[in-house]
Amino acid sequence: MKEWLEKHPRFTVHFTPTSASWLNMVERFFRDITTGRLRHGVFRSVPELNAAIKEYIAMHNQSPRPFIWTAKANDILQKVIRANHHLSSKQNDSLH
């Protein structure tokens, strides 16, 4: 992979922690299809479920929109730091 990246300098690898699934656009899409179509649906068969998924994707693709981040990186990092501090203090409290 390193060799390929050296030959293609316009690509950059960004590693994200596994606990940051909200950064992964595929995860966001699965969340959207789950809340928008699957969660409250009733499917009597696998083909019916497949049809519902394909219908959702077709409708989604009729008016695609790019996702534009509105949060600033510093704001996100500050929230992560606060959450980590809060979680650490909760864990310390439960040990005593």
Gaussian input, Z-matrix of N, CA and C with variables (Angstrom, degrees):
# hf/3-21g

backbone

0 1
 N
 C     1     B1
 C     2     B2     1     A1
 N     3     B3     2     A2     1     D1
 C     4     B4     3     A3     2     D2
 C     5     B5     4     A4     3     D3
 N     6     B6     5     A5     4     D4
 C     7     B7     6     A6     5     D5
 C     8     B8     7     A7     6     D6
 N     9     B9     8     A8     7     D7
 C    10    B10     9     A9     8     D8
 C    11    B11    10    A10     9     D9
 N    12    B12    11    A11    10    D10
 C    13    B13    12    A12    11    D11
 C    14    B14    13    A13    12    D12
 N    15    B15    14    A14    13    D13
 C    16    B16    15    A15    14    D14
 C    17    B17    16    A16    15    D15
 N    18    B18    17    A17    16    D16
 C    19    B19    18    A18    17    D17
 C    20    B20    19    A19    18    D18
 N    21    B21    20    A20    19    D19
 C    22    B22    21    A21    20    D20
 C    23    B23    22    A22    21    D21
 N    24    B24    23    A23    22    D22
 C    25    B25    24    A24    23    D23
 C    26    B26    25    A25    24    D24
 N    27    B27    26    A26    25    D25
 C    28    B28    27    A27    26    D26
 C    29    B29    28    A28    27    D27
 N    30    B30    29    A29    28    D28
 C    31    B31    30    A30    29    D29
 C    32    B32    31    A31    30    D30
 N    33    B33    32    A32    31    D31
 C    34    B34    33    A33    32    D32
 C    35    B35    34    A34    33    D33
 N    36    B36    35    A35    34    D34
 C    37    B37    36    A36    35    D35
 C    38    B38    37    A37    36    D36
 N    39    B39    38    A38    37    D37
 C    40    B40    39    A39    38    D38
 C    41    B41    40    A40    39    D39
 N    42    B42    41    A41    40    D40
 C    43    B43    42    A42    41    D41
 C    44    B44    43    A43    42    D42
 N    45    B45    44    A44    43    D43
 C    46    B46    45    A45    44    D44
 C    47    B47    46    A46    45    D45
 N    48    B48    47    A47    46    D46
 C    49    B49    48    A48    47    D47
 C    50    B50    49    A49    48    D48
 N    51    B51    50    A50    49    D49
 C    52    B52    51    A51    50    D50
 C    53    B53    52    A52    51    D51
 N    54    B54    53    A53    52    D52
 C    55    B55    54    A54    53    D53
 C    56    B56    55    A55    54    D54
 N    57    B57    56    A56    55    D55
 C    58    B58    57    A57    56    D56
 C    59    B59    58    A58    57    D57
 N    60    B60    59    A59    58    D58
 C    61    B61    60    A60    59    D59
 C    62    B62    61    A61    60    D60
 N    63    B63    62    A62    61    D61
 C    64    B64    63    A63    62    D62
 C    65    B65    64    A64    63    D63
 N    66    B66    65    A65    64    D64
 C    67    B67    66    A66    65    D65
 C    68    B68    67    A67    66    D66
 N    69    B69    68    A68    67    D67
 C    70    B70    69    A69    68    D68
 C    71    B71    70    A70    69    D69
 N    72    B72    71    A71    70    D70
 C    73    B73    72    A72    71    D71
 C    74    B74    73    A73    72    D72
 N    75    B75    74    A74    73    D73
 C    76    B76    75    A75    74    D74
 C    77    B77    76    A76    75    D75
 N    78    B78    77    A77    76    D76
 C    79    B79    78    A78    77    D77
 C    80    B80    79    A79    78    D78
 N    81    B81    80    A80    79    D79
 C    82    B82    81    A81    80    D80
 C    83    B83    82    A82    81    D81
 N    84    B84    83    A83    82    D82
 C    85    B85    84    A84    83    D83
 C    86    B86    85    A85    84    D84
 N    87    B87    86    A86    85    D85
 C    88    B88    87    A87    86    D86
 C    89    B89    88    A88    87    D87
 N    90    B90    89    A89    88    D88
 C    91    B91    90    A90    89    D89
 C    92    B92    91    A91    90    D90
 N    93    B93    92    A92    91    D91
 C    94    B94    93    A93    92    D92
 C    95    B95    94    A94    93    D93
 N    96    B96    95    A95    94    D94
 C    97    B97    96    A96    95    D95
 C    98    B98    97    A97    96    D96
 N    99    B99    98    A98    97    D97
 C   100   B100    99    A99    98    D98
 C   101   B101   100   A100    99    D99
 N   102   B102   101   A101   100   D100
 C   103   B103   102   A102   101   D101
 C   104   B104   103   A103   102   D102
 N   105   B105   104   A104   103   D103
 C   106   B106   105   A105   104   D104
 C   107   B107   106   A106   105   D105
 N   108   B108   107   A107   106   D106
 C   109   B109   108   A108   107   D107
 C   110   B110   109   A109   108   D108
 N   111   B111   110   A110   109   D109
 C   112   B112   111   A111   110   D110
 C   113   B113   112   A112   111   D111
 N   114   B114   113   A113   112   D112
 C   115   B115   114   A114   113   D113
 C   116   B116   115   A115   114   D114
 N   117   B117   116   A116   115   D115
 C   118   B118   117   A117   116   D116
 C   119   B119   118   A118   117   D117
 N   120   B120   119   A119   118   D118
 C   121   B121   120   A120   119   D119
 C   122   B122   121   A121   120   D120
 N   123   B123   122   A122   121   D121
 C   124   B124   123   A123   122   D122
 C   125   B125   124   A124   123   D123
 N   126   B126   125   A125   124   D124
 C   127   B127   126   A126   125   D125
 C   128   B128   127   A127   126   D126
 N   129   B129   128   A128   127   D127
 C   130   B130   129   A129   128   D128
 C   131   B131   130   A130   129   D129
 N   132   B132   131   A131   130   D130
 C   133   B133   132   A132   131   D131
 C   134   B134   133   A133   132   D132
 N   135   B135   134   A134   133   D133
 C   136   B136   135   A135   134   D134
 C   137   B137   136   A136   135   D135
 N   138   B138   137   A137   136   D136
 C   139   B139   138   A138   137   D137
 C   140   B140   139   A139   138   D138
 N   141   B141   140   A140   139   D139
 C   142   B142   141   A141   140   D140
 C   143   B143   142   A142   141   D141
 N   144   B144   143   A143   142   D142
 C   145   B145   144   A144   143   D143
 C   146   B146   145   A145   144   D144
 N   147   B147   146   A146   145   D145
 C   148   B148   147   A147   146   D146
 C   149   B149   148   A148   147   D147
 N   150   B150   149   A149   148   D148
 C   151   B151   150   A150   149   D149
 C   152   B152   151   A151   150   D150
 N   153   B153   152   A152   151   D151
 C   154   B154   153   A153   152   D152
 C   155   B155   154   A154   153   D153
 N   156   B156   155   A155   154   D154
 C   157   B157   156   A156   155   D155
 C   158   B158   157   A157   156   D156
 N   159   B159   158   A158   157   D157
 C   160   B160   159   A159   158   D158
 C   161   B161   160   A160   159   D159
 N   162   B162   161   A161   160   D160
 C   163   B163   162   A162   161   D161
 C   164   B164   163   A163   162   D162
 N   165   B165   164   A164   163   D163
 C   166   B166   165   A165   164   D164
 C   167   B167   166   A166   165   D165
 N   168   B168   167   A167   166   D166
 C   169   B169   168   A168   167   D167
 C   170   B170   169   A169   168   D168
 N   171   B171   170   A170   169   D169
 C   172   B172   171   A171   170   D170
 C   173   B173   172   A172   171   D171
 N   174   B174   173   A173   172   D172
 C   175   B175   174   A174   173   D173
 C   176   B176   175   A175   174   D174
 N   177   B177   176   A176   175   D175
 C   178   B178   177   A177   176   D176
 C   179   B179   178   A178   177   D177
 N   180   B180   179   A179   178   D178
 C   181   B181   180   A180   179   D179
 C   182   B182   181   A181   180   D180
 N   183   B183   182   A182   181   D181
 C   184   B184   183   A183   182   D182
 C   185   B185   184   A184   183   D183
 N   186   B186   185   A185   184   D184
 C   187   B187   186   A186   185   D185
 C   188   B188   187   A187   186   D186
 N   189   B189   188   A188   187   D187
 C   190   B190   189   A189   188   D188
 C   191   B191   190   A190   189   D189
 N   192   B192   191   A191   190   D190
 C   193   B193   192   A192   191   D191
 C   194   B194   193   A193   192   D192
 N   195   B195   194   A194   193   D193
 C   196   B196   195   A195   194   D194
 C   197   B197   196   A196   195   D195
 N   198   B198   197   A197   196   D196
 C   199   B199   198   A198   197   D197
 C   200   B200   199   A199   198   D198
 N   201   B201   200   A200   199   D199
 C   202   B202   201   A201   200   D200
 C   203   B203   202   A202   201   D201
 N   204   B204   203   A203   202   D202
 C   205   B205   204   A204   203   D203
 C   206   B206   205   A205   204   D204
 N   207   B207   206   A206   205   D205
 C   208   B208   207   A207   206   D206
 C   209   B209   208   A208   207   D207
 N   210   B210   209   A209   208   D208
 C   211   B211   210   A210   209   D209
 C   212   B212   211   A211   210   D210
 N   213   B213   212   A212   211   D211
 C   214   B214   213   A213   212   D212
 C   215   B215   214   A214   213   D213
 N   216   B216   215   A215   214   D214
 C   217   B217   216   A216   215   D215
 C   218   B218   217   A217   216   D216
 N   219   B219   218   A218   217   D217
 C   220   B220   219   A219   218   D218
 C   221   B221   220   A220   219   D219
 N   222   B222   221   A221   220   D220
 C   223   B223   222   A222   221   D221
 C   224   B224   223   A223   222   D222
 N   225   B225   224   A224   223   D223
 C   226   B226   225   A225   224   D224
 C   227   B227   226   A226   225   D225
 N   228   B228   227   A227   226   D226
 C   229   B229   228   A228   227   D227
 C   230   B230   229   A229   228   D228
 N   231   B231   230   A230   229   D229
 C   232   B232   231   A231   230   D230
 C   233   B233   232   A232   231   D231
 N   234   B234   233   A233   232   D232
 C   235   B235   234   A234   233   D233
 C   236   B236   235   A235   234   D234
 N   237   B237   236   A236   235   D235
 C   238   B238   237   A237   236   D236
 C   239   B239   238   A238   237   D237
 N   240   B240   239   A239   238   D238
 C   241   B241   240   A240   239   D239
 C   242   B242   241   A241   240   D240
 N   243   B243   242   A242   241   D241
 C   244   B244   243   A243   242   D242
 C   245   B245   244   A244   243   D243
 N   246   B246   245   A245   244   D244
 C   247   B247   246   A246   245   D245
 C   248   B248   247   A247   246   D246
 N   249   B249   248   A248   247   D247
 C   250   B250   249   A249   248   D248
 C   251   B251   250   A250   249   D249
 N   252   B252   251   A251   250   D250
 C   253   B253   252   A252   251   D251
 C   254   B254   253   A253   252   D252
 N   255   B255   254   A254   253   D253
 C   256   B256   255   A255   254   D254
 C   257   B257   256   A256   255   D255
 N   258   B258   257   A257   256   D256
 C   259   B259   258   A258   257   D257
 C   260   B260   259   A259   258   D258
 N   261   B261   260   A260   259   D259
 C   262   B262   261   A261   260   D260
 C   263   B263   262   A262   261   D261
 N   264   B264   263   A263   262   D262
 C   265   B265   264   A264   263   D263
 C   266   B266   265   A265   264   D264
 N   267   B267   266   A266   265   D265
 C   268   B268   267   A267   266   D266
 C   269   B269   268   A268   267   D267
 N   270   B270   269   A269   268   D268
 C   271   B271   270   A270   269   D269
 C   272   B272   271   A271   270   D270
 N   273   B273   272   A272   271   D271
 C   274   B274   273   A273   272   D272
 C   275   B275   274   A274   273   D273
 N   276   B276   275   A275   274   D274
 C   277   B277   276   A276   275   D275
 C   278   B278   277   A277   276   D276
 N   279   B279   278   A278   277   D277
 C   280   B280   279   A279   278   D278
 C   281   B281   280   A280   279   D279
 N   282   B282   281   A281   280   D280
 C   283   B283   282   A282   281   D281
 C   284   B284   283   A283   282   D282
 N   285   B285   284   A284   283   D283
 C   286   B286   285   A285   284   D284
 C   287   B287   286   A286   285   D285

   B1=1.4409
   B2=1.5229
   B3=1.3265
   B4=1.4547
   B5=1.5294
   B6=1.3189
   B7=1.4683
   B8=1.5203
   B9=1.3325
   B10=1.4577
   B11=1.5221
   B12=1.3292
   B13=1.4622
   B14=1.5277
   B15=1.3184
   B16=1.4663
   B17=1.5302
   B18=1.3267
   B19=1.4644
   B20=1.5344
   B21=1.3131
   B22=1.4685
   B23=1.5366
   B24=1.3276
   B25=1.4738
   B26=1.5297
   B27=1.3397
   B28=1.4601
   B29=1.5254
   B30=1.3471
   B31=1.4614
   B32=1.5198
   B33=1.3181
   B34=1.4595
   B35=1.5201
   B36=1.3036
   B37=1.4587
   B38=1.5246
   B39=1.3170
   B40=1.4638
   B41=1.5193
   B42=1.3027
   B43=1.4528
   B44=1.5210
   B45=1.3114
   B46=1.4528
   B47=1.5234
   B48=1.3098
   B49=1.4595
   B50=1.5288
   B51=1.3102
   B52=1.4673
   B53=1.5227
   B54=1.3077
   B55=1.4624
   B56=1.5289
   B57=1.3136
   B58=1.4665
   B59=1.5240
   B60=1.3274
   B61=1.4637
   B62=1.5207
   B63=1.3401
   B64=1.4556
   B65=1.5241
   B66=1.3468
   B67=1.4590
   B68=1.5218
   B69=1.3107
   B70=1.4529
   B71=1.5273
   B72=1.3286
   B73=1.4613
   B74=1.5326
   B75=1.3143
   B76=1.4633
   B77=1.5269
   B78=1.3360
   B79=1.4671
   B80=1.5270
   B81=1.3202
   B82=1.4655
   B83=1.5312
   B84=1.3302
   B85=1.4670
   B86=1.5271
   B87=1.3411
   B88=1.4638
   B89=1.5283
   B90=1.3188
   B91=1.4668
   B92=1.5285
   B93=1.3392
   B94=1.4592
   B95=1.5303
   B96=1.3232
   B97=1.4708
   B98=1.5324
   B99=1.3107
   B100=1.4701
   B101=1.5251
   B102=1.3289
   B103=1.4620
   B104=1.5251
   B105=1.3269
   B106=1.4525
   B107=1.5171
   B108=1.3342
   B109=1.4628
   B110=1.5259
   B111=1.3077
   B112=1.4680
   B113=1.5229
   B114=1.3135
   B115=1.4686
   B116=1.5251
   B117=1.2938
   B118=1.4655
   B119=1.5257
   B120=1.3242
   B121=1.4593
   B122=1.5209
   B123=1.3111
   B124=1.4650
   B125=1.5186
   B126=1.3153
   B127=1.4569
   B128=1.5182
   B129=1.2977
   B130=1.4660
   B131=1.5150
   B132=1.3405
   B133=1.4560
   B134=1.5225
   B135=1.3289
   B136=1.4589
   B137=1.5287
   B138=1.3456
   B139=1.4704
   B140=1.5323
   B141=1.3292
   B142=1.4653
   B143=1.5337
   B144=1.3249
   B145=1.4653
   B146=1.5247
   B147=1.3326
   B148=1.4690
   B149=1.5179
   B150=1.3202
   B151=1.4642
   B152=1.5274
   B153=1.3369
   B154=1.4640
   B155=1.5260
   B156=1.3208
   B157=1.4661
   B158=1.5227
   B159=1.3249
   B160=1.4726
   B161=1.5271
   B162=1.3270
   B163=1.4625
   B164=1.5226
   B165=1.3344
   B166=1.4654
   B167=1.5301
   B168=1.3204
   B169=1.4644
   B170=1.5308
   B171=1.3291
   B172=1.4641
   B173=1.5315
   B174=1.3335
   B175=1.4667
   B176=1.5256
   B177=1.3108
   B178=1.4679
   B179=1.5288
   B180=1.3198
   B181=1.4609
   B182=1.5278
   B183=1.3245
   B184=1.4718
   B185=1.5265
   B186=1.3079
   B187=1.4692
   B188=1.5281
   B189=1.3217
   B190=1.4662
   B191=1.5372
   B192=1.3140
   B193=1.4578
   B194=1.5142
   B195=1.3130
   B196=1.4650
   B197=1.5270
   B198=1.3016
   B199=1.4615
   B200=1.5195
   B201=1.3070
   B202=1.4601
   B203=1.5239
   B204=1.3413
   B205=1.4577
   B206=1.5198
   B207=1.3128
   B208=1.4574
   B209=1.5209
   B210=1.2996
   B211=1.4623
   B212=1.5274
   B213=1.3007
   B214=1.4620
   B215=1.5280
   B216=1.3206
   B217=1.4680
   B218=1.5260
   B219=1.3259
   B220=1.4738
   B221=1.5243
   B222=1.3371
   B223=1.4720
   B224=1.5266
   B225=1.3210
   B226=1.4656
   B227=1.5209
   B228=1.3308
   B229=1.4675
   B230=1.5246
   B231=1.3238
   B232=1.4620
   B233=1.5297
   B234=1.3302
   B235=1.4602
   B236=1.5251
   B237=1.3221
   B238=1.4668
   B239=1.5219
   B240=1.3206
   B241=1.4684
   B242=1.5246
   B243=1.3483
   B244=1.4726
   B245=1.5318
   B246=1.3316
   B247=1.4708
   B248=1.5179
   B249=1.3125
   B250=1.4650
   B251=1.5264
   B252=1.3048
   B253=1.4661
   B254=1.5254
   B255=1.3219
   B256=1.4656
   B257=1.5270
   B258=1.3304
   B259=1.4672
   B260=1.5226
   B261=1.3238
   B262=1.4725
   B263=1.5188
   B264=1.3214
   B265=1.4569
   B266=1.5223
   B267=1.3235
   B268=1.4814
   B269=1.5256
   B270=1.3419
   B271=1.4717
   B272=1.5170
   B273=1.3151
   B274=1.4724
   B275=1.5193
   B276=1.3374
   B277=1.4659
   B278=1.5369
   B279=1.3278
   B280=1.4675
   B281=1.5237
   B282=1.3250
   B283=1.4668
   B284=1.5177
   B285=1.3255
   B286=1.4676
   B287=1.4953
   A1=110.83
   A2=116.75
   A3=120.90
   A4=110.86
   A5=115.83
   A6=119.87
   A7=110.71
   A8=116.31
   A9=120.28
   A10=110.07
   A11=117.11
   A12=120.71
   A13=111.52
   A14=116.54
   A15=119.59
   A16=110.90
   A17=116.94
   A18=121.25
   A19=112.28
   A20=117.08
   A21=122.45
   A22=109.17
   A23=117.68
   A24=120.58
   A25=115.17
   A26=118.01
   A27=117.85
   A28=112.62
   A29=117.01
   A30=121.13
   A31=110.00
   A32=115.32
   A33=121.73
   A34=108.44
   A35=116.89
   A36=121.49
   A37=108.03
   A38=115.53
   A39=121.22
   A40=107.18
   A41=117.03
   A42=121.12
   A43=108.65
   A44=115.56
   A45=120.16
   A46=108.10
   A47=116.95
   A48=119.29
   A49=110.98
   A50=116.24
   A51=120.11
   A52=111.50
   A53=117.07
   A54=119.91
   A55=111.86
   A56=118.31
   A57=121.52
   A58=110.92
   A59=116.49
   A60=119.59
   A61=112.19
   A62=117.55
   A63=120.83
   A64=111.60
   A65=117.86
   A66=120.86
   A67=112.21
   A68=116.48
   A69=121.58
   A70=109.30
   A71=116.63
   A72=120.33
   A73=112.02
   A74=118.13
   A75=120.45
   A76=109.55
   A77=116.04
   A78=119.94
   A79=110.56
   A80=116.54
   A81=120.17
   A82=110.34
   A83=116.57
   A84=119.52
   A85=110.64
   A86=116.56
   A87=119.32
   A88=110.74
   A89=116.54
   A90=119.23
   A91=110.20
   A92=116.20
   A93=120.24
   A94=111.90
   A95=117.54
   A96=119.69
   A97=110.57
   A98=116.23
   A99=119.83
   A100=110.42
   A101=116.42
   A102=118.89
   A103=111.94
   A104=117.45
   A105=120.49
   A106=115.01
   A107=117.52
   A108=117.84
   A109=114.93
   A110=118.00
   A111=119.71
   A112=115.34
   A113=117.89
   A114=120.64
   A115=113.36
   A116=118.09
   A117=119.94
   A118=112.29
   A119=116.43
   A120=119.84
   A121=112.07
   A122=114.89
   A123=121.31
   A124=106.24
   A125=115.98
   A126=121.46
   A127=108.35
   A128=116.41
   A129=121.13
   A130=112.80
   A131=116.33
   A132=119.52
   A133=109.23
   A134=115.86
   A135=120.82
   A136=110.62
   A137=119.63
   A138=118.69
   A139=112.70
   A140=117.42
   A141=120.56
   A142=110.32
   A143=116.98
   A144=121.59
   A145=110.08
   A146=116.70
   A147=120.50
   A148=111.37
   A149=117.12
   A150=121.47
   A151=110.53
   A152=117.19
   A153=120.90
   A154=110.89
   A155=116.63
   A156=120.84
   A157=110.18
   A158=116.98
   A159=120.65
   A160=110.79
   A161=117.19
   A162=121.09
   A163=110.76
   A164=116.57
   A165=120.45
   A166=110.26
   A167=116.49
   A168=120.39
   A169=110.49
   A170=117.58
   A171=121.13
   A172=110.87
   A173=116.46
   A174=120.20
   A175=110.84
   A176=115.98
   A177=121.31
   A178=110.43
   A179=117.21
   A180=121.48
   A181=113.14
   A182=118.14
   A183=120.47
   A184=111.73
   A185=116.60
   A186=119.78
   A187=109.76
   A188=116.16
   A189=118.81
   A190=110.87
   A191=114.64
   A192=120.91
   A193=108.37
   A194=116.95
   A195=118.30
   A196=109.97
   A197=115.30
   A198=119.22
   A199=107.52
   A200=116.39
   A201=121.01
   A202=108.03
   A203=115.37
   A204=119.88
   A205=108.76
   A206=116.93
   A207=120.13
   A208=111.57
   A209=117.43
   A210=120.95
   A211=109.43
   A212=115.32
   A213=120.66
   A214=108.85
   A215=115.57
   A216=120.97
   A217=111.16
   A218=117.56
   A219=120.04
   A220=111.85
   A221=116.83
   A222=119.96
   A223=110.81
   A224=116.35
   A225=120.86
   A226=110.04
   A227=116.48
   A228=120.36
   A229=111.23
   A230=117.50
   A231=120.04
   A232=111.35
   A233=117.10
   A234=120.52
   A235=111.09
   A236=116.62
   A237=120.68
   A238=110.01
   A239=117.44
   A240=121.53
   A241=110.21
   A242=117.16
   A243=120.49
   A244=111.25
   A245=115.93
   A246=119.63
   A247=110.60
   A248=117.09
   A249=121.09
   A250=110.43
   A251=116.89
   A252=120.78
   A253=110.27
   A254=116.40
   A255=121.13
   A256=111.06
   A257=116.41
   A258=120.04
   A259=111.31
   A260=116.28
   A261=119.72
   A262=110.83
   A263=116.83
   A264=118.95
   A265=111.19
   A266=118.02
   A267=121.61
   A268=110.19
   A269=115.81
   A270=118.80
   A271=111.00
   A272=116.69
   A273=120.43
   A274=110.87
   A275=117.15
   A276=120.86
   A277=111.10
   A278=116.48
   A279=119.46
   A280=111.79
   A281=117.66
   A282=120.34
   A283=112.37
   A284=117.54
   A285=120.48
   A286=112.14
   D1=-38.23
   D2=-178.85
   D3=-60.65
   D4=-41.42
   D5=179.21
   D6=-63.75
   D7=-43.30
   D8=-179.69
   D9=-61.75
   D10=-43.75
   D11=-179.70
   D12=-64.15
   D13=-35.85
   D14=177.76
   D15=-65.71
   D16=-33.25
   D17=178.74
   D18=-79.78
   D19=-16.30
   D20=-177.85
   D21=-127.98
   D22=73.06
   D23=-172.41
   D24=-66.44
   D25=-12.12
   D26=179.46
   D27=-75.81
   D28=-11.79
   D29=178.61
   D30=-98.69
   D31=140.03
   D32=178.12
   D33=-129.48
   D34=136.50
   D35=177.25
   D36=-90.86
   D37=131.15
   D38=176.46
   D39=-121.13
   D40=119.56
   D41=178.30
   D42=-90.77
   D43=132.13
   D44=176.82
   D45=-120.30
   D46=147.18
   D47=178.64
   D48=-66.05
   D49=150.69
   D50=-179.47
   D51=-63.46
   D52=-20.07
   D53=178.80
   D54=-83.52
   D55=4.14
   D56=-178.65
   D57=-111.96
   D58=48.60
   D59=-177.81
   D60=-62.80
   D61=-21.91
   D62=178.89
   D63=-64.79
   D64=-16.52
   D65=176.85
   D66=-81.84
   D67=-18.69
   D68=-175.01
   D69=-86.64
   D70=118.17
   D71=-175.74
   D72=-66.02
   D73=-28.51
   D74=176.29
   D75=-65.87
   D76=-42.38
   D77=176.79
   D78=-60.76
   D79=-39.91
   D80=178.95
   D81=-63.54
   D82=-40.92
   D83=179.52
   D84=-64.24
   D85=-43.33
   D86=177.96
   D87=-61.93
   D88=-37.84
   D89=176.44
   D90=-62.33
   D91=-45.14
   D92=-178.06
   D93=-63.78
   D94=-44.43
   D95=-179.59
   D96=-68.04
   D97=-32.99
   D98=178.56
   D99=-67.77
   D100=-49.44
   D101=-177.96
   D102=-75.78
   D103=-32.11
   D104=-175.97
   D105=-83.81
   D106=-23.43
   D107=-174.87
   D108=-138.72
   D109=-37.86
   D110=-168.67
   D111=-91.45
   D112=-38.13
   D113=-171.02
   D114=-55.98
   D115=-44.04
   D116=-176.25
   D117=-104.75
   D118=10.34
   D119=179.16
   D120=-81.17
   D121=158.11
   D122=174.78
   D123=-119.45
   D124=119.25
   D125=-177.01
   D126=-122.23
   D127=121.80
   D128=-175.19
   D129=-89.88
   D130=-8.10
   D131=179.86
   D132=-157.97
   D133=163.99
   D134=177.30
   D135=-63.55
   D136=-43.11
   D137=176.88
   D138=-59.24
   D139=-35.61
   D140=177.89
   D141=-66.41
   D142=-40.65
   D143=176.18
   D144=-63.42
   D145=-45.88
   D146=177.90
   D147=-58.22
   D148=-42.30
   D149=179.64
   D150=-62.69
   D151=-41.09
   D152=179.58
   D153=-63.96
   D154=-41.35
   D155=178.91
   D156=-64.82
   D157=-46.29
   D158=-179.89
   D159=-63.13
   D160=-38.86
   D161=178.07
   D162=-63.42
   D163=-43.47
   D164=178.97
   D165=-61.63
   D166=-45.31
   D167=-179.18
   D168=-63.61
   D169=-42.53
   D170=178.65
   D171=-60.57
   D172=-44.47
   D173=178.65
   D174=-65.54
   D175=-41.47
   D176=179.10
   D177=-61.53
   D178=-39.65
   D179=-176.73
   D180=-77.48
   D181=-12.67
   D182=178.55
   D183=-68.34
   D184=-31.57
   D185=178.84
   D186=-137.73
   D187=67.41
   D188=-178.22
   D189=-68.43
   D190=145.20
   D191=177.60
   D192=-134.41
   D193=137.92
   D194=176.88
   D195=-69.72
   D196=147.91
   D197=175.74
   D198=-85.51
   D199=128.74
   D200=179.87
   D201=-117.78
   D202=119.45
   D203=178.57
   D204=-66.54
   D205=132.21
   D206=177.33
   D207=-107.85
   D208=-18.49
   D209=179.60
   D210=-82.85
   D211=143.87
   D212=177.04
   D213=-84.86
   D214=145.74
   D215=-177.24
   D216=-55.93
   D217=-42.25
   D218=-179.56
   D219=-62.11
   D220=-39.27
   D221=178.73
   D222=-64.04
   D223=-42.09
   D224=178.98
   D225=-63.25
   D226=-46.76
   D227=-179.24
   D228=-61.87
   D229=-39.64
   D230=178.43
   D231=-63.60
   D232=-38.96
   D233=177.04
   D234=-64.76
   D235=-40.37
   D236=178.31
   D237=-63.86
   D238=-43.69
   D239=179.37
   D240=-62.06
   D241=-44.94
   D242=179.07
   D243=-62.93
   D244=-43.47
   D245=179.89
   D246=-63.96
   D247=-42.83
   D248=179.44
   D249=-62.60
   D250=-42.77
   D251=178.24
   D252=-62.99
   D253=-44.03
   D254=179.52
   D255=-62.58
   D256=-45.03
   D257=179.52
   D258=-65.09
   D259=-39.69
   D260=179.61
   D261=-63.00
   D262=-41.26
   D263=-179.70
   D264=-68.53
   D265=-35.15
   D266=176.73
   D267=-64.20
   D268=-42.40
   D269=179.52
   D270=-65.31
   D271=-39.90
   D272=177.78
   D273=-63.77
   D274=-39.81
   D275=179.18
   D276=-62.74
   D277=-38.54
   D278=-177.18
   D279=-73.82
   D280=-18.54
   D281=178.48
   D282=-80.89
   D283=-19.09
   D284=-176.79
   D285=-104.60

